[in-house]
Amino acid sequence: MAKWTPKHEAPEPLEGPVVATITGGTILWFVLFLVQLPFYSWFDENGHAWWVWTCLAGGGLGLIGVWYVRRRDAAIKRAGADRAASA
């Protein structure tokens, strides 16, 4: 089998509102947790208590994600400022 070689260069990656996207997702996980919390006994009786805890874990991991993407965004802006200052 022949090795595939690209015929053109890959495009630049798209940058969107990453911090807002991750923050919105984190808020959504916490809202889902709070909405399910009053019905915890039903979830527990039917063997679905893990749904509630999955939402809480998603919110907690989302907080780590928000911290990460904010630092990443700041580092990208610093690198751009350093490039502009040296040019």
N, C-alpha and C positions, 0 to 999 in steps of 0.2 A: 504494500500500500504506500502511495506517495505521500510525502509530508505536505500539509497544507501551508501555503504562504499567503499572507494578506496582500491584496492588490493596492490598498491605499492605507493611509495612516488613520489610526483611531481618532475619533473626535474628542475634544476636551470634555471632561465630565461636567454635567449640569449642576450648578449650585442653587439650591432653593432656600426657602426659609426653614432651615434645619432646626434651629432652636425653637421656633414657634410650633413646628410639627411635633417635636418630641414633648414639648410642654403640653400641647393639646392632648396627645395620647396619654400622658401621665394623668392629667386631670380626668380624662375619660375612665381610666382604670379605677381611680379613687371614687368617682361618682358611681360606677357599677358596684363597687364594694359597699358603699353606703346605701344604695338602693336595695341590695340583697340582704343586708344585715338584719332588718326587721323580720325577715322570713327565714332566719337561720334554722329554726326548729324544723320547718318543712324540708329544707335542704338536707338536714341531718337525718331525718326520718326516712327519706327516700334515697339515701346514699349519695347525695350530691353536695355534701359540705365542702368538697374540694373546689367547687365553683367559687365560693365566697373567698377562700384563701388564695385561689389563683388570681383573683382581682386585686387582693391586697399585695401579693407578690409582684404583680405587674406594675402597680403603683410605686412600690419600693424600688424596683429595678428602673422604673422611669425616672425616679429622682436621681439615680446614678447616671442615667443617660443625659438628663438635663445638665448636670454638673459637667459631664464629659464634653457635650457639644458646645457649651458656653466657653469652656477652656480652649477647645479646638477653634472656635470662631475668633476668640481673642488672639490666638497664636497666628492665625491666618492674617488677621488685620495687622498685627505687629510685623509680620514678615513682609507684607505689602508696603508698610510705612518705611521699613528699613531699606527695601529695594528702591523706593522713591527717593529716599534721602541720599542713597549712595549714587544715584543716577544723575 
